[in-house]
Amino acid sequence: YRAANEVAFAAFEHRYLVRGGLSRTVEGSVRKRTVIVEFPDYASALACYEAPASQAARALRQQVVDGLRVAEVDFVICEGPD
């Protein structure tokens, strides 16, 4: 599914700000891996998520193999500080 994500994002101007790496949760809870992707604007991020390639990647993430979902994902689109 990661390769499918790359295909989906390739059509949109994006930049990875965080992609895994060392982290420590000091309050609350988060998933094991965090990825933050920056797009030129909110509309571009929504368009990327709604694009057919993104929805194909989503279908791969939601597959169940050996009784477990391939990936548990919280996908949040939010406007930046500008």
Beta strands, then each sheet from edge to edge (+ up, - down):
strand 1: 15-19
strand 2: 35-38
strand 3: 64-65
strand 4: 68-69
sheet 1: 1+ 2-
sheet 2: 3+ 4-
end
